[in-house]
């Protein structure tokens, strides 16, 4: 890249030197009454330098994007990625049953960790996969595709380095909507008529220049202007629709070309590439043609073009070209965008798999319900700090009540289980040595917030969320519920009775899940559910007067509490002086 940067600087100085030489030459030729045609030499040199410099600038920009690709990859590997990528906050839905609870979007979120896509449809596809579990066969197909793409670093580099900007481009819905619309200005004869009129106007101008007779030029100018005025409304509306729908087409064409030229074996990948052919024309070539029409159409605002537009029908001809393109390829745009988005999402999951070689693709089983994990850890934590635990949920037990002191890792464990379930049902690797999982609907109540504007208390917001989970449990797919400090906004008696009723009802409907608690009264719930429920706990120890946590899940009920110890540790109280 340094060599390219030196070329960039050198060509910049060369253009400046050529310009100054041309100015000096012009001054000398004018003073000496020399032939001004000699100024064509520095002019041609200047044009050549502009072309060469433009190519160097594009190469330099691409190298910058490639550098950014590897810098972000190293940041993810070194666990310094939070806040450096796309957060996906526009996809956040507060009513979703686990998006907020599991940190799907925002700074340091799962979306930010995974997202390496270049287009908006890639972002939308990845977000949709995180928010909605895929069917078993779809998960398996994605896993095969991810495994094939995992080691294709060069392919992912090319995808990231496309376009002029590192931010995601191409707005899919306006473009797809335009393609689905009915073409306008569909007359086959009109382009030929306008071409003849434009040629006649040019000929009349030439005739005027040769004969000094401007009658014919005036007549043709009036005719062409009248025709332009007649077409103005339709042309303006059509041109505006094209401009709204078609920015960033160069980026889309480049991404499509990368997909088209890459050989694949996985059925899912070959199927995506097959969706990119329309009328036996590669989608990249078709989009590149529309991109050229769009660029030329943008030039209609150029002052020189605007002067002659009404007489040569520049905008009208390009608009009709765009409408002919829409008539031929428009219905395929949505298919191209969907295929591109899915490919980019698969490439993003493959990048995650490459950067986390210790993570494994889970086994997707048809047993219902089943979540059987070995050494499962939170995927957003640095690998050196992520403590793995074994977890088995199914017909026995369906419910695990997890007790433990503050800061022992209960909430983090719940989020780790939920995030790995989401990754598994995306087709991505999970942070575990092994995971066997059946189709499950994930639902969580971990980060339920009140709403001052809506007049909703935290307790009321929580029971509304529990109603959502209860409805999900009644659906065809078993629910995996993750409940943290359930019903903490009420008294101990109501909390125990309410929690017992909720988990028993969820279990009766075939759901499986975890409930964490500080309230040891809730650890009596498994006694009322026979083998369908059990107790586990996290604990702490005191070493050299300091609290220590190992974040290991153990069977049974916790026997320690650290609330007073923590209050003493921050200087809020002194337990040694209590009477």
C-alpha positions as CSV (number, residue, x, y, z in Angstrom):
1,X,0.0,0.0,0.0
2,X,2.9,2.4,0.6
3,X,3.9,2.1,-3.1
4,X,0.4,3.0,-4.1
5,X,0.4,5.9,-1.7
6,X,3.7,7.2,-3.2
7,X,2.2,7.0,-6.7
8,X,-0.8,8.9,-5.4
9,X,1.4,11.7,-4.1
10,X,3.7,11.7,-7.2
11,X,0.8,11.9,-9.6
12,X,-0.6,14.8,-7.7
13,X,2.6,16.7,-8.0
14,X,2.9,15.7,-11.7
15,X,-0.6,17.2,-12.4
16,X,0.4,20.4,-10.6
17,X,3.7,20.6,-12.6
18,X,1.9,19.9,-15.9
19,X,-0.6,22.6,-15.1
20,X,2.1,25.2,-14.3
21,X,4.0,24.2,-17.4
22,X,0.9,24.7,-19.5
23,X,0.3,28.1,-18.0
24,X,3.9,29.2,-18.7
25,X,3.7,27.8,-22.2
26,X,0.5,29.6,-22.9
27,X,2.0,32.9,-21.7
28,X,5.1,32.4,-23.9
29,X,3.1,31.4,-27.0
30,X,0.7,34.4,-26.6
31,X,3.7,36.8,-26.1
32,X,5.6,35.4,-29.1
33,X,2.4,34.9,-31.2
34,X,3.2,31.2,-31.5
35,X,0.8,28.4,-32.5
36,X,-1.6,27.9,-29.6
37,X,-2.3,24.3,-30.8
38,X,0.9,23.4,-29.0
39,X,-1.0,23.7,-25.8
40,X,-2.8,20.4,-26.7
41,X,0.4,18.6,-25.6
42,X,0.2,19.6,-21.8
43,X,-3.6,19.3,-22.1
44,X,-3.4,15.7,-23.3
45,X,-0.7,14.9,-20.7
46,X,-3.0,16.4,-18.0
47,X,-5.9,14.3,-19.1
48,X,-3.7,11.2,-19.0
49,X,-2.5,12.1,-15.5
50,X,-6.1,12.5,-14.3
51,X,-7.1,9.0,-15.6
52,X,-4.0,7.4,-14.1
53,X,-4.5,9.3,-10.8
54,X,-8.1,8.3,-10.6
55,X,-7.1,4.6,-10.9
56,X,-4.5,5.0,-8.2
57,X,-7.0,6.7,-5.9
58,X,-9.4,3.8,-6.4
59,X,-6.7,1.3,-5.7
60,X,-5.7,3.2,-2.6
61,X,-9.3,3.4,-1.3
62,X,-9.6,-0.4,-1.8
63,X,-6.4,-1.0,0.2
64,X,-7.8,1.2,3.0
65,X,-10.9,-0.9,3.1
66,X,-8.9,-4.2,3.0
67,X,-6.9,-2.9,5.9
68,X,-10.1,-2.0,7.8
69,X,-11.3,-5.6,7.2
70,X,-8.3,-7.2,8.8
71,X,-8.1,-4.5,11.6
72,X,-11.7,-5.3,12.6
73,X,-11.0,-9.0,12.4
74,X,-8.1,-8.7,14.8
75,X,-10.2,-6.5,17.1
76,X,-12.8,-9.2,17.3
77,X,-10.1,-11.9,17.9
78,X,-8.5,-9.7,20.6
79,X,-11.9,-8.9,22.2
80,X,-11.6,-5.2,21.4
81,X,-14.5,-5.0,19.0
82,X,-17.3,-3.5,21.1
83,X,-18.2,-0.1,19.6
84,X,-16.2,-0.5,16.4
85,X,-18.9,-2.0,14.1
86,X,-22.5,-1.8,13.1
87,X,-24.7,-2.0,16.2
88,X,-28.0,-2.8,14.4
89,X,-30.0,-0.6,16.8
90,X,-32.6,0.1,14.0
91,X,-33.7,-3.5,14.3
92,X,-34.4,-3.4,18.0
93,X,-38.0,-4.1,19.0
94,X,-38.7,-3.7,22.7
95,X,-41.7,-6.1,22.5
96,X,-39.5,-8.9,21.1
97,X,-39.4,-11.9,23.6
98,X,-35.6,-11.9,23.9
99,X,-33.9,-9.1,21.9
100,X,-33.3,-6.7,24.8
101,X,-32.7,-9.5,27.3
102,X,-29.9,-11.2,25.3
103,X,-28.2,-8.0,24.0
104,X,-28.9,-8.8,20.4
105,X,-28.4,-5.2,19.2
106,X,-26.5,-2.2,20.4
107,X,-22.9,-1.6,21.4
108,X,-21.1,-4.8,22.3
109,X,-24.1,-6.8,21.0
110,X,-24.2,-10.1,19.2
111,X,-25.2,-8.3,16.0
112,X,-22.1,-6.1,16.2
113,X,-19.9,-9.1,16.8
114,X,-21.3,-11.0,13.7
115,X,-22.0,-8.2,11.3
116,X,-19.4,-7.9,8.5
117,X,-21.9,-7.4,5.6
118,X,-21.7,-4.6,3.0
119,X,-25.3,-4.1,2.1
120,X,-28.5,-3.2,3.9
121,X,-30.2,-6.4,2.8
122,X,-27.3,-8.3,4.4
123,X,-27.9,-6.5,7.6
124,X,-31.6,-7.1,7.4
125,X,-31.2,-10.8,6.7
126,X,-28.7,-11.2,9.6
127,X,-31.0,-9.3,12.0
128,X,-34.0,-11.4,10.9
129,X,-32.1,-14.6,11.5
130,X,-31.2,-13.5,15.0
131,X,-34.8,-12.6,15.8
132,X,-36.5,-15.6,14.3
133,X,-35.5,-19.3,14.7
134,X,-35.0,-21.3,11.4
135,X,-36.6,-24.7,10.8
136,X,-34.4,-27.7,11.4
137,X,-33.6,-28.4,7.7
138,X,-32.8,-24.8,7.1
139,X,-30.4,-24.7,10.1
140,X,-28.6,-27.8,8.7
141,X,-28.4,-26.3,5.2
142,X,-26.9,-23.1,6.7
143,X,-24.4,-25.1,8.7
144,X,-23.1,-26.8,5.6
145,X,-22.8,-23.5,3.8
146,X,-21.0,-21.9,6.8
147,X,-18.6,-24.8,7.0
148,X,-17.7,-24.3,3.3
149,X,-17.3,-20.6,3.5
150,X,-15.4,-20.7,6.8
151,X,-11.8,-20.7,5.4
152,X,-12.6,-18.5,2.4
153,X,-11.0,-15.4,3.9
154,X,-10.2,-13.9,0.5
155,X,-13.9,-14.1,-0.5
156,X,-14.9,-12.3,2.7
157,X,-12.2,-9.7,2.1
158,X,-13.5,-9.0,-1.4
159,X,-17.0,-8.6,-0.1
160,X,-16.0,-6.1,2.6
161,X,-13.7,-4.1,0.2
162,X,-16.5,-3.5,-2.4
163,X,-18.0,-0.1,-2.9
164,X,-16.7,3.3,-2.1
165,X,-17.6,3.4,1.6
166,X,-17.1,1.1,4.5
167,X,-20.7,1.5,5.7
168,X,-23.4,-0.7,4.4
169,X,-25.2,0.6,1.3
170,X,-28.1,-0.3,-1.1
171,X,-31.5,0.3,0.2
172,X,-33.4,-2.8,-0.8
173,X,-37.1,-1.9,-0.4
174,X,-37.1,1.2,-2.6
175,X,-35.2,-0.7,-5.3
176,X,-37.3,-3.9,-5.1
177,X,-40.5,-1.8,-5.0
178,X,-39.4,0.1,-8.1
179,X,-38.7,-3.2,-9.9
180,X,-42.1,-4.7,-9.0
181,X,-43.9,-1.6,-10.3
182,X,-45.4,-1.3,-13.7
183,X,-43.0,0.2,-16.3
184,X,-44.0,3.6,-17.8
185,X,-43.2,5.2,-21.1
186,X,-43.3,1.8,-22.8
187,X,-43.9,3.0,-26.3
188,X,-41.4,1.2,-28.7
189,X,-41.8,3.9,-31.3
190,X,-41.2,7.0,-29.1
191,X,-37.4,6.5,-28.5
192,X,-36.9,6.3,-32.3
193,X,-39.1,9.4,-32.9
194,X,-37.2,11.3,-30.3
195,X,-33.9,10.2,-31.8
196,X,-34.9,11.4,-35.2
197,X,-36.1,14.8,-33.8
198,X,-32.8,15.2,-31.9
199,X,-30.8,14.4,-35.0
200,X,-32.9,16.8,-37.1
201,X,-32.3,19.6,-34.5
202,X,-28.5,19.0,-34.6
203,X,-28.6,19.0,-38.4
204,X,-30.6,22.3,-38.3
205,X,-27.9,23.9,-36.0
206,X,-25.2,22.8,-38.4
207,X,-27.1,24.1,-41.3
208,X,-27.5,27.5,-39.5
209,X,-23.8,27.6,-38.9
210,X,-23.0,26.9,-42.5
211,X,-25.6,29.1,-44.2
212,X,-26.4,31.7,-41.6
213,X,-30.1,30.8,-42.2
214,X,-31.7,30.2,-38.8
215,X,-35.3,29.6,-39.9
216,X,-34.9,25.7,-39.9
217,X,-33.0,25.8,-36.5
218,X,-35.8,27.9,-35.0
219,X,-38.5,25.6,-36.3
220,X,-36.8,22.5,-35.0
221,X,-36.1,24.1,-31.7
222,X,-39.8,25.0,-31.2
223,X,-40.9,21.5,-32.2
224,X,-38.5,19.7,-29.9
225,X,-39.2,22.1,-27.0
226,X,-42.9,21.4,-27.4
227,X,-42.4,17.7,-27.4
228,X,-40.2,17.9,-24.3
229,X,-42.8,20.0,-22.6
230,X,-45.5,17.4,-23.5
231,X,-43.3,14.6,-22.0
232,X,-42.1,16.7,-19.0
233,X,-44.4,15.4,-16.3
234,X,-44.0,11.7,-17.2
235,X,-40.3,11.9,-17.7
236,X,-39.7,13.9,-14.4
237,X,-41.8,11.4,-12.4
238,X,-40.0,8.4,-13.9
239,X,-36.5,9.9,-13.5
240,X,-37.2,10.8,-9.9
241,X,-38.4,7.2,-9.2
242,X,-35.2,5.8,-10.7
243,X,-33.0,8.1,-8.6
244,X,-34.8,7.2,-5.4
245,X,-34.5,3.5,-6.0
246,X,-31.1,3.1,-7.5
247,X,-28.3,4.6,-5.4
248,X,-25.3,2.4,-4.5
249,X,-25.9,0.1,-7.6
250,X,-22.2,-0.1,-8.1
251,X,-21.8,-1.8,-4.7
252,X,-24.6,-4.2,-5.5
253,X,-23.1,-5.1,-8.9
254,X,-19.7,-5.7,-7.4
255,X,-21.2,-8.0,-4.6
256,X,-23.3,-9.9,-7.2
257,X,-20.2,-10.4,-9.4
258,X,-18.2,-11.8,-6.5
259,X,-21.0,-14.3,-5.7
260,X,-21.4,-15.3,-9.4
261,X,-17.8,-16.1,-10.1
262,X,-17.2,-18.1,-6.9
263,X,-17.4,-21.9,-7.2
264,X,-19.6,-23.6,-4.5
265,X,-20.5,-27.1,-3.4
266,X,-23.0,-26.6,-0.7
267,X,-26.5,-26.9,-2.0
268,X,-27.6,-23.7,-0.2
269,X,-24.9,-21.7,-1.9
270,X,-25.4,-23.1,-5.4
271,X,-29.1,-22.4,-5.0
272,X,-28.4,-18.8,-4.0
273,X,-26.2,-18.3,-7.1
274,X,-28.8,-19.9,-9.4
275,X,-31.3,-17.3,-8.2
276,X,-29.1,-14.6,-9.7
277,X,-29.8,-15.5,-13.4
278,X,-32.6,-13.8,-15.2
279,X,-33.2,-14.2,-18.9
280,X,-29.8,-16.0,-19.0
281,X,-28.1,-12.7,-18.1
282,X,-25.9,-12.6,-14.9
283,X,-27.5,-10.3,-12.3
284,X,-24.3,-8.4,-11.9
285,X,-24.2,-7.5,-15.6
286,X,-27.8,-6.4,-15.6
287,X,-27.3,-4.2,-12.5
288,X,-24.2,-2.7,-13.9
289,X,-26.2,-1.6,-17.0
290,X,-28.8,0.0,-14.7
291,X,-26.0,1.7,-12.7
292,X,-24.6,3.3,-15.9
293,X,-28.1,4.5,-16.9
294,X,-28.4,5.9,-13.3
295,X,-25.1,7.7,-13.5
296,X,-25.9,9.3,-16.9
297,X,-29.3,10.3,-15.6
298,X,-27.6,12.1,-12.7
299,X,-25.7,14.1,-15.2
300,X,-28.9,15.8,-16.4
301,X,-28.3,18.4,-13.7
302,X,-25.0,19.4,-15.3
303,X,-25.3,22.9,-16.6
304,X,-24.0,22.1,-20.1
305,X,-26.4,19.1,-20.4
306,X,-29.3,21.1,-19.0
307,X,-29.0,23.7,-21.8
308,X,-29.5,21.2,-24.6
309,X,-31.7,18.7,-22.7
310,X,-35.0,20.0,-24.1
311,X,-33.8,19.7,-27.7
312,X,-32.0,16.4,-27.7
313,X,-34.2,14.6,-25.1
314,X,-31.3,13.5,-23.0
315,X,-33.4,12.8,-19.8
316,X,-36.3,11.3,-21.8
317,X,-34.1,8.8,-23.6
318,X,-32.3,7.7,-20.4
319,X,-35.6,7.4,-18.5
320,X,-37.1,5.2,-21.2
321,X,-33.9,3.1,-21.2
322,X,-34.4,2.6,-17.4
323,X,-38.1,1.7,-18.0
324,X,-37.1,-0.9,-20.6
325,X,-34.6,-2.3,-18.1
326,X,-37.4,-2.4,-15.5
327,X,-39.7,-4.2,-17.9
328,X,-37.1,-6.9,-18.6
329,X,-35.3,-7.3,-15.2
330,X,-37.5,-5.6,-12.6
331,X,-39.4,-8.6,-11.4
332,X,-36.1,-10.3,-10.6
333,X,-34.7,-7.5,-8.4
334,X,-36.3,-8.7,-5.2
335,X,-35.0,-12.2,-5.8
336,X,-31.4,-10.8,-6.4
337,X,-31.6,-8.7,-3.2
338,X,-32.8,-11.6,-1.1
339,X,-30.2,-13.9,-2.4
340,X,-27.5,-11.3,-1.9
341,X,-28.6,-10.7,1.7
342,X,-28.7,-14.4,2.6
343,X,-25.2,-14.9,1.1
344,X,-23.8,-12.0,3.0
345,X,-25.4,-13.3,6.2
346,X,-23.9,-16.8,5.7
347,X,-20.5,-15.2,5.0
348,X,-20.8,-13.2,8.3
349,X,-21.5,-16.4,10.2
350,X,-18.6,-18.1,8.4
351,X,-16.3,-15.2,9.5
352,X,-17.4,-15.7,13.1
353,X,-16.7,-19.5,12.8
354,X,-13.2,-18.7,11.4
355,X,-12.4,-16.2,14.1
356,X,-13.6,-18.6,16.9
357,X,-12.1,-22.0,15.9
358,X,-12.9,-23.5,19.3
359,X,-16.6,-23.0,18.8
360,X,-18.6,-25.9,17.4
361,X,-21.6,-26.3,15.1
362,X,-24.4,-27.8,17.2
363,X,-26.2,-31.0,16.5
364,X,-29.8,-30.2,15.6
365,X,-32.0,-33.0,16.7
366,X,-35.7,-33.7,16.4
367,X,-36.3,-34.8,20.0
368,X,-38.6,-32.4,21.7
369,X,-37.6,-30.7,23.9
370,X,-33.8,-30.9,24.2
371,X,-31.0,-28.6,25.2
372,X,-27.9,-30.6,26.1
373,X,-24.7,-28.7,26.3
374,X,-21.1,-29.4,27.5
375,X,-18.8,-26.5,28.6
376,X,-21.3,-23.9,27.4
377,X,-20.1,-20.3,27.8
378,X,-21.2,-16.7,27.0
379,X,-20.2,-15.9,23.4
380,X,-19.8,-12.1,24.0
381,X,-17.3,-12.5,26.8
382,X,-13.6,-12.7,26.1
383,X,-12.6,-16.4,25.7
384,X,-10.1,-16.1,28.6
385,X,-12.9,-14.9,31.0
386,X,-15.8,-17.0,29.7
387,X,-16.4,-19.9,32.1
388,X,-18.1,-23.0,30.6
389,X,-20.7,-25.0,32.3
390,X,-22.6,-28.2,31.5
391,X,-26.4,-27.9,31.1
392,X,-29.0,-30.5,30.4
393,X,-32.7,-29.7,29.9
394,X,-35.4,-31.9,28.5
395,X,-38.1,-34.1,29.8
396,X,-36.1,-34.5,33.0
397,X,-35.5,-31.9,34.2
398,X,-37.7,-29.4,32.4
399,X,-36.9,-26.7,35.0
400,X,-33.7,-25.8,36.9
401,X,-34.0,-23.2,39.7
402,X,-30.6,-21.5,40.1
403,X,-29.8,-19.9,43.4
404,X,-26.7,-18.0,44.3
405,X,-25.3,-14.8,45.8
406,X,-24.9,-11.4,44.0
407,X,-22.4,-11.2,41.2
408,X,-22.0,-15.0,41.1
409,X,-22.9,-15.2,37.4
410,X,-26.6,-16.2,37.4
411,X,-27.8,-13.6,34.9
412,X,-24.7,-14.0,32.7
413,X,-25.3,-17.7,32.6
414,X,-28.9,-17.2,31.4
415,X,-27.8,-14.8,28.7
416,X,-25.1,-17.3,27.6
417,X,-27.7,-20.0,27.3
418,X,-30.0,-17.8,25.3
419,X,-27.4,-16.4,23.0
420,X,-26.0,-19.8,22.2
421,X,-29.6,-21.0,21.4
422,X,-30.0,-18.1,19.1
423,X,-26.7,-18.8,17.4
424,X,-27.6,-22.5,17.0
425,X,-30.9,-21.7,15.3
426,X,-29.2,-19.3,13.0
427,X,-26.9,-22.0,11.7
428,X,-23.8,-20.5,13.4
429,X,-21.3,-22.1,15.7
430,X,-21.8,-21.9,19.5
431,X,-19.5,-21.3,22.4
432,X,-19.4,-24.9,23.7
433,X,-17.6,-28.1,23.4
434,X,-20.8,-29.8,22.4
435,X,-24.5,-28.8,22.0
436,X,-27.4,-31.0,21.1
437,X,-30.6,-28.9,20.6
438,X,-34.1,-29.5,19.3
439,X,-36.2,-26.7,17.7
440,X,-37.0,-24.3,20.5
441,X,-38.7,-20.9,20.8
442,X,-36.6,-18.7,23.0
443,X,-38.2,-16.4,25.5
444,X,-36.6,-14.4,28.3
445,X,-37.4,-12.1,31.2
446,X,-34.0,-10.8,32.2
447,X,-33.9,-7.1,31.4
448,X,-37.5,-5.9,31.8
449,X,-37.8,-2.2,32.2
450,X,-40.5,0.1,33.5
451,X,-41.9,2.9,31.3
452,X,-42.4,6.3,32.8
453,X,-43.9,7.7,29.6
454,X,-46.3,4.8,29.3
455,X,-47.1,4.7,33.0
456,X,-46.0,1.1,33.3
457,X,-44.2,-0.2,36.5
458,X,-41.4,-2.8,36.3
459,X,-43.7,-5.4,37.9
460,X,-46.5,-4.8,35.4
461,X,-44.0,-4.9,32.5
462,X,-42.7,-8.2,33.8
463,X,-46.1,-9.9,34.1
464,X,-46.9,-8.6,30.6
465,X,-43.7,-10.3,29.4
466,X,-44.6,-13.5,31.2
467,X,-48.0,-13.5,29.4
468,X,-46.1,-13.3,26.1
469,X,-44.0,-16.3,27.2
470,X,-47.1,-18.2,28.3
471,X,-48.6,-17.7,24.9
472,X,-45.4,-18.8,23.2
473,X,-45.4,-22.0,25.3
474,X,-48.9,-22.8,23.9
475,X,-47.4,-22.7,20.3
476,X,-46.3,-25.7,18.2
477,X,-42.6,-25.3,19.1
478,X,-41.5,-25.9,22.8
479,X,-40.4,-22.8,24.7
480,X,-37.0,-22.3,26.2
481,X,-37.7,-19.8,29.0
482,X,-35.0,-17.8,30.8
483,X,-36.3,-16.0,33.9
484,X,-34.1,-13.9,36.1
485,X,-35.2,-12.9,39.6
486,X,-38.8,-13.5,38.8
487,X,-41.5,-11.3,40.3
488,X,-39.0,-9.4,42.5
489,X,-41.4,-6.4,42.6
490,X,-43.9,-8.0,45.0
491,X,-43.9,-9.6,48.5
492,X,-42.3,-12.9,49.3
493,X,-45.5,-14.9,49.6
494,X,-47.0,-13.6,46.3
495,X,-43.6,-14.1,44.7
496,X,-43.4,-17.7,45.7
497,X,-46.9,-18.6,44.7
498,X,-46.8,-16.6,41.5
499,X,-43.5,-18.1,40.4
500,X,-44.6,-21.7,41.3
501,X,-47.8,-21.2,39.2
502,X,-45.9,-19.8,36.2
503,X,-43.2,-22.4,36.0
504,X,-45.6,-25.3,36.6
505,X,-47.9,-23.9,33.9
506,X,-44.9,-23.5,31.5
507,X,-43.8,-27.1,32.3
508,X,-47.3,-28.4,31.8
509,X,-47.2,-26.9,28.3
510,X,-44.0,-28.7,27.5
511,X,-41.6,-25.8,28.0
512,X,-38.1,-26.1,29.4
513,X,-36.0,-23.5,31.1
514,X,-34.1,-21.8,33.9
515,X,-35.2,-19.6,36.8
516,X,-32.6,-17.7,38.9
517,X,-33.3,-16.3,42.4
518,X,-31.9,-14.7,45.5
519,X,-35.0,-15.8,47.4
520,X,-34.2,-19.3,48.8
521,X,-38.0,-19.8,49.4
522,X,-38.2,-20.4,45.6
523,X,-35.8,-23.3,45.8
524,X,-38.7,-25.3,47.3
525,X,-40.5,-25.3,43.9
526,X,-38.7,-28.4,42.5
527,X,-40.0,-30.4,45.5
528,X,-43.5,-29.9,44.1
529,X,-42.6,-31.0,40.6
530,X,-41.0,-34.4,41.2
531,X,-38.3,-35.2,38.6
532,X,-39.4,-32.4,36.3
533,X,-37.4,-29.8,38.2
534,X,-34.2,-29.6,40.2
535,X,-32.0,-27.1,42.1
536,X,-28.5,-25.8,41.1
537,X,-26.5,-22.9,42.3
538,X,-23.5,-20.6,42.0
539,X,-21.4,-19.8,45.1
540,X,-18.7,-17.5,46.3
541,X,-15.7,-17.9,48.7
542,X,-13.7,-15.6,50.8
543,X,-10.0,-15.5,50.3
544,X,-7.8,-13.1,52.2
545,X,-10.8,-11.1,53.1
546,X,-12.0,-10.8,49.5
547,X,-15.0,-12.3,47.7
548,X,-14.0,-14.7,45.0
549,X,-16.3,-16.3,42.3
550,X,-15.5,-19.3,40.1
551,X,-18.8,-19.0,38.1
552,X,-19.3,-22.8,38.2
553,X,-22.8,-24.3,38.2
554,X,-23.2,-26.8,41.0
555,X,-26.1,-29.1,41.9
556,X,-28.2,-28.2,45.0
557,X,-29.2,-25.1,46.8
558,X,-26.7,-22.3,47.6
559,X,-25.6,-22.1,51.3
560,X,-24.0,-18.7,51.3
561,X,-25.0,-15.1,50.9
562,X,-22.8,-12.1,50.2
563,X,-25.2,-9.0,50.3
564,X,-23.8,-7.8,53.6
565,X,-20.3,-8.6,52.6
566,X,-20.6,-6.5,49.4
567,X,-22.1,-3.6,51.4
568,X,-19.2,-3.7,53.8
569,X,-16.7,-4.0,50.9
570,X,-17.8,-0.7,49.4
571,X,-17.8,1.0,52.8
572,X,-21.6,1.2,53.1
573,X,-21.7,-0.5,56.5
574,X,-19.3,-2.1,59.0
575,X,-20.6,-5.5,60.1
576,X,-17.9,-5.7,62.8
577,X,-19.5,-2.8,64.7
578,X,-23.1,-4.0,64.6
579,X,-24.7,-4.5,68.0
